[in-house]
Amino acid sequence: MITGAAETERGTFAQKFVSRLRAVTGGGDALIPLHEPEFRGAEWDLVKDCLDSGWVSSVGKYVDRFETEIAGRCRTHHAVAVVNGTAALHVALILLGVQPGDEVIIPALTFVATANSVMYSAAIPHFVDSAMDTLGVDPVALRAHLARIADCRGGDVVNTETGRRIAAIIPMHAFGHPADMDSLLAVATDFGLPVIEDAAESLGSLYKGKPCGSMGRVGVLSFNGNKIITTGGGGAIVTNDPDLALRAKHLTTTAKMPHKWAFIHDEVGYNYRLPNINAALGCAQLARLDDFVMRKRKLAARYLSGFADCEDLTVVREPVFATSNYWLNAVMLDESQAGKRDALLAAANDAGLMCRPAWTLMHHLPMYRLCPHAPLPVAEAIEARLINIPSSAKLGG
């Protein structure tokens, strides 16, 4: 039990944290969500058009339009819209030839969907460490880990500790901040591993001027209700490879062969296509993406200013080579203050300021405890010290 001076000091830190959050977010005593969608454009008109026309399912003009516009925003040649980001990851793994029993390199610090999609493919997630400056996969640590455990055999990369093939790498842009893709792609090239870019949180973010999602062999996006734009639920696969795009569309449409009336399916497929009514919502939201990014960046600047003189924590900044969408703002507690994370979370949420910790690291979850992993000191530190803070675009003005 904490008593006396220690209890007072902890309470004071939590009170100051709440006070600074409230000063930035405003709103008096109103509840401030972590991240909420905003519908102030053409959403009503486009969704009503779907209802009036009757085209509400997985075929319709808004699906085609949304795919074209997403590809344009990502500067890729192709986009295939699907029901959610997890489905996009699952299909991306199939596209790149991941087989049952293979291992797939993913960050330990990620949303569970990244690991789950690997399991859906009957493959095994292999967790690696993050870099403190990007929150994404650390390319230096990854190279050292692969140099220690990987062996190239007949064109395959084999984990010498498990005997299994390593089939792909999935770097993820955490909270919208781009990972160091040039360095990660160099590691992938040197070890002959294809890259699936998990850009679920980073639509609108740029890495050295290049849109997130455009740099891997395949990229995936999410349009869940809490993302920077939303289709209610939805995702997309983006790529420059026309053959992969064609196969992605085929697989996500139950692998049905074109025919006027016959139901002929040539392989196991998935009912993953995005409905037209969701795509209509997405078209309206995508038209406002630049405005969302601008206001979220303004909010980030206000947090940086509001916590500038705080000795016990720092606001997480975009990497020096990136322009982030700041999907979720975050603060990083000083190492000496890591034990106070939950007290700050409790105080903020009790005050109506929705905050959350980073995801529980994947290797700490019961279904993934026996999966292979590299040393994870930085990911462990981030998990212990990071707090996501209210980040809705409307808070940026």
VOLO-613194 format. One record per residue (C-alpha): x, y, z; residue in three letters; residue number from 1. Coordinates in nm, 2 decimals, padded with zeros to 4 digits. Each point is the difference from the previous one (the first is absolute). Last residue first. Layout:
<recs>
> X / Y / Z / ALA / NUM
...
</recs>
This chain:
<recs>
> -01.03 / 02.28 / -03.43 / GLY / 397
> 00.25 / -00.27 / 00.10 / GLY / 396
> -00.24 / -00.16 / 00.24 / LEU / 395
> -00.23 / -00.07 / -00.30 / LYS / 394
> 00.26 / -00.24 / -00.14 / ALA / 393
> -00.05 / -00.24 / 00.29 / SER / 392
> 00.32 / -00.08 / 00.19 / SER / 391
> -00.06 / -00.04 / 00.37 / PRO / 390
> 00.32 / -00.15 / 00.16 / ILE / 389
> 00.18 / -00.33 / -00.05 / ASN / 388
> 00.23 / -00.09 / 00.29 / ILE / 387
> 00.35 / -00.15 / -00.04 / LEU / 386
> 00.22 / -00.11 / 00.29 / ARG / 385
> -00.03 / -00.37 / 00.06 / ALA / 384
> -00.08 / -00.11 / -00.35 / GLU / 383
> 00.27 / 00.23 / -00.14 / ILE / 382
> 00.26 / -00.16 / 00.24 / ALA / 381
> -00.10 / -00.35 / -00.10 / GLU / 380
> 00.02 / 00.09 / -00.37 / ALA / 379
> 00.35 / 00.14 / 00.07 / VAL / 378
> 00.12 / -00.31 / 00.18 / PRO / 377
> -00.14 / -00.26 / -00.24 / LEU / 376
> 00.26 / -00.27 / -00.06 / PRO / 375
> -00.11 / -00.19 / -00.31 / ALA / 374
> -00.32 / -00.21 / 00.00 / HIS / 373
> -00.12 / -00.35 / -00.08 / PRO / 372
> -00.36 / -00.08 / 00.09 / CYS / 371
> -00.07 / -00.18 / 00.33 / LEU / 370
> -00.17 / 00.30 / 00.16 / ARG / 369
> -00.23 / 00.07 / -00.30 / TYR / 368
> -00.33 / -00.14 / 00.11 / MET / 367
> 00.04 / 00.12 / 00.36 / PRO / 366
> 00.08 / 00.36 / -00.09 / LEU / 365
> 00.34 / 00.12 / 00.13 / HIS / 364
> 00.18 / -00.08 / -00.33 / HIS / 363
> -00.23 / 00.25 / -00.17 / MET / 362
> 00.09 / 00.30 / 00.21 / LEU / 361
> -00.31 / 00.14 / 00.18 / THR / 360
> -00.10 / 00.29 / -00.22 / TRP / 359
> 00.12 / 00.34 / 00.11 / ALA / 358
> -00.18 / 00.15 / 00.29 / PRO / 357
> -00.34 / 00.18 / -00.02 / ARG / 356
> -00.14 / 00.35 / 00.05 / CYS / 355
> -00.36 / 00.13 / 00.00 / MET / 354
> -00.02 / 00.33 / 00.18 / LEU / 353
> -00.31 / -00.02 / 00.21 / GLY / 352
> 00.17 / 00.09 / 00.33 / ALA / 351
> -00.01 / -00.36 / 00.11 / ASP / 350
> 00.16 / -00.09 / -00.33 / ASN / 349
> 00.29 / 00.24 / 00.07 / ALA / 348
> 00.05 / -00.10 / 00.36 / ALA / 347
> -00.01 / -00.38 / -00.08 / ALA / 346
> 00.25 / 00.04 / -00.29 / LEU / 345
> 00.23 / 00.21 / 00.21 / LEU / 344
> 00.00 / -00.26 / 00.29 / ALA / 343
> 00.05 / -00.27 / -00.26 / ASP / 342
> 00.32 / 00.16 / -00.14 / ARG / 341
> 00.15 / 00.08 / 00.34 / LYS / 340
> 00.24 / -00.29 / 00.01 / GLY / 339
> 00.17 / 00.14 / -00.32 / ALA / 338
> 00.10 / 00.32 / 00.18 / GLN / 337
> 00.37 / -00.06 / 00.02 / SER / 336
> 00.01 / -00.09 / -00.37 / GLU / 335
> -00.16 / 00.33 / -00.09 / ASP / 334
> -00.35 / -00.05 / -00.12 / LEU / 333
> -00.06 / 00.01 / -00.37 / MET / 332
> -00.31 / 00.20 / -00.11 / VAL / 331
> -00.22 / -00.09 / -00.29 / ALA / 330
> -00.20 / 00.14 / -00.29 / ASN / 329
> -00.20 / -00.24 / -00.20 / LEU / 328
> -00.05 / 00.05 / -00.37 / TRP / 327
> 00.29 / 00.24 / 00.00 / TYR / 326
> -00.02 / 00.03 / -00.38 / ASN / 325
> 00.37 / -00.01 / -00.01 / SER / 324
> 00.25 / 00.18 / -00.23 / THR / 323
> 00.31 / -00.20 / 00.02 / ALA / 322
> 00.38 / 00.00 / -00.02 / PHE / 321
> 00.05 / 00.15 / 00.35 / VAL / 320
> -00.24 / -00.25 / 00.16 / PRO / 319
> -00.33 / 00.15 / 00.12 / GLU / 318
> 00.00 / 00.11 / 00.36 / ARG / 317
> -00.12 / -00.19 / 00.31 / VAL / 316
> -00.07 / 00.26 / 00.28 / VAL / 315
> 00.25 / -00.02 / 00.28 / THR / 314
> -00.04 / -00.10 / 00.36 / LEU / 313
> 00.13 / 00.07 / 00.35 / ASP / 312
> 00.17 / 00.33 / -00.05 / GLU / 311
> -00.30 / 00.19 / -00.14 / CYS / 310
> 00.10 / 00.33 / -00.15 / ASP / 309
> -00.12 / -00.07 / -00.36 / ALA / 308
> -00.32 / -00.18 / 00.11 / PHE / 307
> -00.24 / 00.26 / -00.14 / GLY / 306
> 00.22 / 00.09 / -00.29 / SER / 305
> 00.04 / -00.35 / -00.13 / LEU / 304
> -00.37 / -00.06 / 00.07 / TYR / 303
> -00.09 / 00.31 / -00.20 / ARG / 302
> 00.23 / -00.12 / -00.29 / ALA / 301
> -00.18 / -00.33 / 00.00 / ALA / 300
> -00.33 / 00.17 / -00.02 / LEU / 299
> 00.11 / 00.20 / -00.30 / LYS / 298
> 00.12 / -00.33 / -00.16 / ARG / 297
> -00.34 / -00.15 / 00.06 / LYS / 296
> -00.16 / 00.31 / -00.16 / ARG / 295
> 00.21 / -00.03 / -00.32 / MET / 294
> -00.04 / -00.37 / -00.02 / VAL / 293
> -00.38 / 00.03 / 00.02 / PHE / 292
> 00.00 / 00.28 / -00.26 / ASP / 291
> 00.21 / -00.21 / -00.24 / ASP / 290
> -00.23 / -00.30 / 00.05 / LEU / 289
> -00.32 / 00.19 / -00.07 / ARG / 288
> -00.07 / -00.14 / -00.35 / ALA / 287
> 00.09 / -00.34 / 00.14 / LEU / 286
> -00.30 / 00.02 / 00.24 / GLN / 285
> -00.25 / 00.05 / -00.28 / ALA / 284
> 00.14 / -00.28 / -00.20 / CYS / 283
> 00.01 / -00.22 / 00.31 / GLY / 282
> -00.37 / 00.05 / 00.07 / LEU / 281
> -00.07 / -00.11 / -00.36 / ALA / 280
> 00.23 / -00.30 / 00.05 / ALA / 279
> -00.20 / -00.11 / 00.30 / ASN / 278
> -00.32 / 00.01 / -00.20 / ILE / 277
> 00.17 / -00.19 / -00.29 / ASN / 276
> 00.09 / -00.29 / 00.23 / PRO / 275
> 00.37 / -00.08 / 00.04 / LEU / 274
> 00.10 / -00.34 / -00.14 / ARG / 273
> 00.12 / -00.27 / 00.24 / TYR / 272
> -00.21 / -00.31 / -00.07 / ASN / 271
> 00.31 / -00.21 / -00.03 / TYR / 270
> 00.12 / -00.25 / -00.25 / GLY / 269
> 00.10 / -00.36 / -00.02 / VAL / 268
> 00.08 / -00.08 / -00.36 / GLU / 267
> -00.17 / 00.00 / -00.35 / ASP / 266
> -00.35 / 00.11 / 00.09 / HIS / 265
> -00.28 / -00.05 / -00.25 / ILE / 264
> -00.34 / 00.13 / 00.08 / PHE / 263
> -00.16 / 00.02 / -00.34 / ALA / 262
> -00.22 / 00.29 / -00.12 / TRP / 261
> 00.17 / 00.25 / -00.23 / LYS / 260
> 00.35 / -00.14 / 00.08 / HIS / 259
> 00.32 / 00.15 / 00.15 / PRO / 258
> 00.17 / -00.25 / 00.23 / MET / 257
> -00.06 / 00.03 / 00.37 / LYS / 256
> 00.30 / -00.01 / 00.23 / ALA / 255
> -00.23 / 00.10 / 00.29 / THR / 254
> 00.03 / 00.37 / -00.11 / THR / 253
> 00.30 / 00.07 / 00.23 / THR / 252
> 00.21 / -00.27 / -00.18 / LEU / 251
> -00.08 / 00.15 / -00.34 / HIS / 250
> 00.07 / 00.36 / 00.10 / LYS / 249
> 00.33 / -00.10 / 00.16 / ALA / 248
> 00.09 / -00.21 / -00.31 / ARG / 247
> -00.05 / 00.30 / -00.22 / LEU / 246
> 00.20 / 00.23 / 00.23 / ALA / 245
> 00.28 / -00.25 / 00.02 / LEU / 244
> 00.02 / -00.03 / -00.38 / ASP / 243
> -00.01 / 00.38 / -00.04 / PRO / 242
> 00.30 / 00.05 / 00.24 / ASP / 241
> 00.01 / 00.36 / 00.12 / ASN / 240
> -00.18 / -00.09 / 00.32 / THR / 239
> -00.27 / 00.11 / 00.25 / VAL / 238
> -00.23 / -00.23 / 00.20 / ILE / 237
> -00.29 / 00.18 / 00.17 / ALA / 236
> -00.19 / 00.01 / 00.32 / GLY / 235
> -00.35 / 00.03 / 00.13 / GLY / 234
> -00.24 / 00.06 / 00.29 / GLY / 233
> -00.20 / 00.32 / 00.05 / GLY / 232
> 00.16 / 00.13 / -00.32 / THR / 231
> 00.23 / 00.21 / 00.21 / THR / 230
> 00.27 / 00.26 / -00.04 / ILE / 229
> 00.27 / 00.06 / 00.26 / ILE / 228
> -00.08 / -00.33 / 00.16 / LYS / 227
> -00.24 / -00.06 / 00.29 / ASN / 226
> -00.30 / -00.13 / -00.20 / GLY / 225
> 00.22 / -00.24 / -00.19 / ASN / 224
> 00.14 / 00.11 / -00.33 / PHE / 223
> 00.31 / -00.22 / 00.00 / SER / 222
> 00.28 / -00.01 / -00.26 / LEU / 221
> 00.23 / -00.27 / -00.14 / VAL / 220
> 00.31 / 00.02 / -00.22 / GLY / 219
> 00.15 / -00.25 / -00.24 / VAL / 218
> 00.35 / -00.04 / -00.14 / ARG / 217
> 00.08 / 00.27 / 00.26 / GLY / 216
> 00.05 / 00.37 / -00.06 / MET / 215
> -00.34 / 00.14 / -00.09 / SER / 214
> -00.19 / -00.06 / 00.33 / GLY / 213
> 00.13 / 00.32 / 00.16 / CYS / 212
> 00.02 / 00.27 / -00.26 / PRO / 211
> 00.34 / 00.10 / -00.12 / LYS / 210
> 00.14 / 00.35 / 00.09 / GLY / 209
> 00.28 / -00.13 / 00.21 / LYS / 208
> -00.25 / -00.22 / 00.18 / TYR / 207
> -00.34 / 00.16 / -00.03 / LEU / 206
> -00.31 / -00.04 / 00.22 / SER / 205
> -00.35 / 00.05 / -00.16 / GLY / 204
> -00.11 / -00.36 / 00.07 / LEU / 203
> 00.21 / -00.11 / 00.29 / SER / 202
> -00.20 / -00.22 / 00.24 / GLU / 201
> -00.05 / -00.31 / -00.22 / ALA / 200
> 00.33 / 00.06 / -00.18 / ALA / 199
> 00.12 / -00.36 / 00.05 / ASP / 198
> 00.26 / -00.02 / -00.28 / GLU / 197
> 00.03 / -00.36 / -00.12 / ILE / 196
> 00.36 / -00.06 / -00.08 / VAL / 195
> 00.16 / -00.28 / -00.19 / PRO / 194
> 00.31 / -00.17 / 00.14 / LEU / 193
> 00.32 / -00.07 / -00.19 / GLY / 192
> 00.23 / 00.05 / 00.30 / PHE / 191
> 00.19 / 00.30 / -00.15 / ASP / 190
> -00.32 / 00.14 / -00.15 / THR / 189
> -00.19 / -00.02 / 00.33 / ALA / 188
> 00.28 / 00.18 / 00.18 / VAL / 187
> 00.01 / 00.27 / -00.26 / ALA / 186
> -00.38 / 00.03 / 00.01 / LEU / 185
> 00.03 / 00.06 / 00.38 / LEU / 184
> 00.26 / 00.27 / -00.05 / SER / 183
> -00.20 / 00.18 / -00.26 / ASP / 182
> -00.32 / -00.05 / 00.20 / MET / 181
> 00.10 / 00.16 / 00.32 / ASP / 180
> -00.35 / -00.02 / 00.16 / ALA / 179
> -00.26 / 00.26 / -00.07 / PRO / 178
> -00.19 / 00.15 / 00.29 / HIS / 177
> -00.38 / -00.06 / -00.04 / GLY / 176
> -00.05 / -00.15 / 00.35 / PHE / 175
> 00.26 / -00.27 / -00.08 / ALA / 174
> 00.10 / -00.04 / -00.37 / HIS / 173
> 00.02 / -00.38 / -00.02 / MET / 172
> 00.28 / -00.21 / -00.16 / PRO / 171
> -00.13 / -00.33 / -00.13 / ILE / 170
> 00.29 / -00.23 / -00.11 / ILE / 169
> -00.04 / -00.31 / -00.21 / ALA / 168
> 00.06 / -00.38 / -00.04 / ALA / 167
> 00.23 / -00.11 / 00.28 / ILE / 166
> 00.02 / -00.38 / -00.06 / ARG / 165
> 00.00 / -00.22 / 00.30 / ARG / 164
> 00.29 / -00.20 / 00.16 / GLY / 163
> -00.08 / 00.15 / 00.34 / THR / 162
> 00.34 / 00.14 / 00.12 / GLU / 161
> 00.15 / 00.01 / -00.35 / THR / 160
> -00.28 / 00.22 / -00.13 / ASN / 159
> 00.01 / -00.07 / -00.37 / VAL / 158
> 00.02 / 00.26 / -00.28 / VAL / 157
> -00.09 / -00.18 / -00.33 / ASP / 156
> 00.19 / 00.01 / -00.33 / GLY / 155
> 00.16 / -00.33 / 00.04 / GLY / 154
> 00.09 / 00.05 / 00.36 / ARG / 153
> 00.07 / 00.35 / 00.14 / CYS / 152
> 00.06 / -00.02 / 00.37 / ASP / 151
> -00.16 / 00.23 / 00.26 / ALA / 150
> 00.05 / 00.00 / 00.38 / ILE / 149
> 00.30 / 00.24 / 00.07 / ARG / 148
> 00.00 / 00.21 / -00.31 / ALA / 147
> -00.38 / 00.02 / 00.02 / LEU / 146
> 00.03 / 00.15 / 00.36 / HIS / 145
> 00.27 / 00.24 / -00.10 / ALA / 144
> -00.19 / 00.12 / -00.30 / ARG / 143
> -00.32 / 00.04 / 00.21 / LEU / 142
> 00.18 / 00.19 / 00.27 / ALA / 141
> 00.14 / 00.25 / -00.25 / VAL / 140
> -00.34 / 00.02 / -00.19 / PRO / 139
> -00.19 / 00.08 / 00.32 / ASP / 138
> -00.37 / -00.08 / -00.07 / VAL / 137
> -00.22 / 00.30 / 00.06 / GLY / 136
> -00.03 / 00.23 / 00.31 / LEU / 135
> 00.19 / 00.25 / -00.22 / THR / 134
> 00.26 / 00.15 / 00.23 / ASP / 133
> -00.02 / -00.28 / 00.27 / MET / 132
> 00.07 / -00.27 / -00.26 / ALA / 131
> -00.20 / -00.32 / 00.03 / SER / 130
> 00.10 / -00.36 / 00.06 / ASP / 129
> -00.10 / -00.32 / -00.19 / VAL / 128
> -00.27 / -00.26 / 00.03 / PHE / 127
> -00.03 / -00.31 / -00.21 / HIS / 126
> -00.37 / -00.07 / -00.09 / PRO / 125
> -00.07 / -00.36 / -00.11 / ILE / 124
> -00.19 / -00.10 / -00.32 / ALA / 123
> -00.33 / -00.17 / -00.03 / ALA / 122
> -00.11 / 00.29 / -00.22 / SER / 121
> -00.25 / 00.11 / 00.26 / TYR / 120
> 00.29 / -00.01 / 00.25 / MET / 119
> 00.18 / 00.27 / -00.20 / VAL / 118
> -00.32 / 00.21 / 00.00 / SER / 117
> -00.02 / -00.04 / 00.37 / ASN / 116
> 00.35 / 00.14 / 00.05 / ALA / 115
> -00.08 / 00.32 / -00.19 / THR / 114
> -00.35 / 00.02 / 00.15 / ALA / 113
> 00.14 / 00.01 / 00.35 / VAL / 112
> 00.10 / 00.36 / -00.03 / PHE / 111
> 00.38 / 00.04 / -00.01 / THR / 110
> 00.30 / 00.01 / 00.23 / LEU / 109
> 00.15 / -00.35 / -00.04 / ALA / 108
> 00.08 / 00.11 / -00.35 / PRO / 107
> -00.05 / -00.26 / -00.28 / ILE / 106
> 00.22 / -00.25 / -00.18 / ILE / 105
> -00.21 / -00.28 / -00.16 / VAL / 104
> 00.08 / -00.37 / 00.07 / GLU / 103
> -00.11 / -00.28 / -00.23 / ASP / 102
> -00.20 / -00.30 / 00.12 / GLY / 101
> -00.28 / 00.05 / -00.24 / PRO / 100
> 00.12 / 00.19 / -00.30 / GLN / 99
> 00.06 / 00.37 / -00.07 / VAL / 98
> -00.01 / 00.05 / -00.38 / GLY / 97
> 00.01 / 00.38 / -00.03 / LEU / 96
> -00.37 / 00.02 / -00.10 / LEU / 95
> -00.10 / -00.23 / 00.29 / ILE / 94
> 00.16 / 00.24 / 00.24 / LEU / 93
> -00.16 / 00.30 / -00.16 / ALA / 92
> -00.34 / -00.18 / 00.03 / VAL / 91
> 00.03 / -00.03 / 00.38 / HIS / 90
> 00.13 / 00.36 / 00.03 / LEU / 89
> -00.29 / 00.14 / -00.20 / ALA / 88
> -00.25 / -00.21 / 00.20 / ALA / 87
> 00.15 / 00.14 / 00.32 / THR / 86
> -00.04 / 00.36 / -00.14 / GLY / 85
> -00.37 / -00.04 / -00.05 / ASN / 84
> -00.27 / -00.09 / -00.25 / VAL / 83
> 00.21 / 00.03 / -00.31 / VAL / 82
> 00.09 / 00.26 / -00.26 / ALA / 81
> 00.25 / -00.09 / -00.27 / VAL / 80
> 00.25 / 00.27 / -00.10 / ALA / 79
> 00.22 / 00.02 / -00.30 / HIS / 78
> 00.26 / 00.22 / -00.17 / HIS / 77
> 00.14 / 00.14 / 00.32 / THR / 76
> 00.04 / 00.36 / 00.09 / ARG / 75
> -00.16 / -00.06 / 00.34 / CYS / 74
> -00.25 / 00.28 / -00.05 / ARG / 73
> -00.06 / -00.10 / -00.36 / GLY / 72
> -00.04 / -00.37 / 00.09 / ALA / 71
> -00.26 / 00.11 / 00.26 / ILE / 70
> -00.18 / 00.21 / -00.26 / GLU / 69
> -00.02 / -00.29 / -00.25 / THR / 68
> -00.12 / -00.24 / 00.26 / GLU / 67
> -00.26 / 00.24 / 00.13 / PHE / 66
> -00.13 / 00.07 / -00.35 / ARG / 65
> -00.04 / -00.38 / -00.08 / ASP / 64
> -00.17 / -00.06 / 00.33 / VAL / 63
> -00.22 / 00.31 / -00.04 / TYR / 62
> -00.13 / -00.11 / -00.34 / LYS / 61
> -00.15 / -00.32 / 00.13 / GLY / 60
> 00.05 / -00.37 / 00.09 / VAL / 59
> 00.07 / -00.12 / 00.36 / SER / 58
> -00.35 / 00.09 / 00.13 / SER / 57
> -00.19 / 00.33 / 00.02 / VAL / 56
> -00.11 / 00.06 / -00.36 / TRP / 55
> -00.37 / 00.07 / 00.06 / GLY / 54
> 00.02 / 00.33 / -00.19 / SER / 53
> -00.17 / 00.20 / 00.28 / ASP / 52
> 00.20 / -00.17 / 00.27 / LEU / 51
> 00.33 / 00.05 / -00.18 / CYS / 50
> -00.08 / 00.36 / -00.07 / ASP / 49
> -00.09 / 00.05 / 00.36 / LYS / 48
> 00.35 / -00.12 / 00.09 / VAL / 47
> 00.15 / 00.26 / -00.24 / LEU / 46
> -00.22 / 00.29 / 00.13 / ASP / 45
> 00.05 / -00.08 / 00.37 / TRP / 44
> 00.38 / -00.03 / -00.03 / GLU / 43
> 00.04 / 00.32 / -00.20 / ALA / 42
> 00.20 / 00.19 / 00.26 / GLY / 41
> -00.05 / 00.04 / 00.38 / ARG / 40
> 00.03 / -00.36 / 00.13 / PHE / 39
> 00.28 / -00.02 / 00.26 / GLU / 38
> 00.12 / -00.33 / 00.16 / PRO / 37
> 00.11 / -00.02 / 00.36 / GLU / 36
> 00.34 / -00.05 / 00.16 / HIS / 35
> 00.09 / -00.03 / 00.37 / LEU / 34
> -00.33 / 00.15 / 00.10 / PRO / 33
> -00.02 / 00.33 / 00.20 / ILE / 32
> -00.29 / -00.01 / 00.25 / LEU / 31
> -00.10 / 00.36 / 00.09 / ALA / 30
> 00.13 / 00.15 / 00.32 / ASP / 29
> 00.13 / 00.32 / -00.16 / GLY / 28
> 00.02 / -00.06 / -00.37 / GLY / 27
> 00.37 / 00.09 / -00.06 / GLY / 26
> 00.23 / -00.26 / -00.16 / THR / 25
> 00.32 / 00.18 / 00.08 / VAL / 24
> -00.08 / 00.13 / 00.34 / ALA / 23
> -00.17 / -00.33 / 00.09 / ARG / 22
> 00.30 / -00.20 / -00.08 / LEU / 21
> 00.22 / 00.23 / 00.20 / ARG / 20
> -00.23 / -00.02 / 00.30 / SER / 19
> -00.02 / -00.38 / -00.02 / VAL / 18
> 00.37 / -00.03 / 00.00 / PHE / 17
> 00.04 / 00.25 / 00.29 / LYS / 16
> -00.25 / -00.20 / 00.20 / GLN / 15
> 00.18 / -00.33 / -00.07 / ALA / 14
> 00.33 / 00.15 / 00.11 / PHE / 13
> -00.15 / 00.15 / 00.31 / THR / 12
> -00.16 / -00.33 / 00.10 / GLY / 11
> 00.33 / -00.18 / -00.04 / ARG / 10
> 00.18 / 00.26 / 00.22 / GLU / 9
> -00.27 / -00.02 / 00.27 / THR / 8
> 00.01 / -00.38 / 00.01 / GLU / 7
> 00.38 / 00.00 / 00.02 / ALA / 6
> 00.00 / 00.27 / 00.28 / ALA / 5
> -00.23 / -00.20 / 00.22 / GLY / 4
> -00.12 / -00.35 / -00.11 / THR / 3
> 00.03 / -00.24 / -00.29 / ILE / 2
> -00.12 / -00.35 / 00.09 / MET / 1
</recs>
